[in-house]
């Protein structure tokens, strides 16, 4: 594990409800291609903040990397809905593209 992961893990021990530490930890896991642990942390982010578009989109993208197509679709569909609701065009376009990838993987 990297120093960044160790640092964030320690910070979360002190402040387990600090959602931005958790998201940063997920990103650190993604940087090391550890998609399983990234999903674990991203799931916690989405549970804590269901309207958090970037966490939901990241979770969908990561599940797609793991080949967990149904979970990817669920999160990407939610991401698309949130992006439209929050007027974010680029994340909406990304979610649409990733959903196409999911459908071609079926």
N, C-alpha and C positions, 0 to 999 in steps of 0.2 A: 504494500500500500504506500501511497505517496504521503509526503509531509502534509500536503493540503487536506487529504482525507483524514489523517490523524488529527490535525488542528480542528477541523470542523466537527469530528466525532467528539473531541474534548469539549468544544463549545456547546454542543448539544447535550452533553451530560450535565452541564451547568444550567442550561436553559432549554429544556426539551420541547418547549412550546414555541421556540423561535423558528418560525416557518421559513424565514429567509436563509438561515443556516442550513436547514434541511434541503431546501432547493439547491443551494450551493453545493452541498454534499452530493446530491444527485448528479449535478453537472460534473463534479470531480470524478464520480464513478463513470459517467459517460466518456469523459476524456481518456479513461483507461479501458474503454470498451467492456466495462462490467455492467451489462444491461440489466441483469437480474437485480443487483443491488440498487441500481438507479431506479428501476420500477418500484422497488419497495419504498424508497424515499419519496418518489413522485406520487405514489398512491396516498401517502400520508399528507402530502401537500394538498392534493385534490380533496381529500376528506376534510381537511381543515378549512379550505377555501374553495368550495365547489365552483365559484364563478371565476377562478383564476385561469384565464385563457392560456397563458404561456405554459403553465404547469400541465394543463390538460392536453395541450398540443404535444408537449414533450413526452408525456406518458404514452400517447397514441403512437408517436414516432418510434419510441423505444420498444413498445410491444411489437410493432411491425418488424423491427430489427431482430427480435427474438422469434419471429415466426408465429406469434400468438395473434392470429388474424382477427378473431372475434373480439378479443379485448382491444385490439388496435382500432377496429371499426367503431366500437362503442365510444371510445375516447375521442376519436377523430370526428365522429358525428356530433358529439357534444361540443368539441372545439369549434366546429363549423357554425353551430347554433350560437355559441357564445360570441364568436367573431362577428357574425352578422348583427347580433343584438347590441354589441359594443362598438359597431362601426369600424372594424379593423379589417381592411381589405387584404393586406398581405398575408396575415395568418389565415384568413378565410381561403385564399387561393392555395396556400400550402396544404391546408386540411383537405381541400378538394382533390389536389394532386395525390396526396397520400392515400385517400380513400380509393382513388382509381387504382393505385398500386395494390391495395388490399383486394379489390375486386378481381384484379388480374391474377392474384395469387390463389384464388379459390379453386 
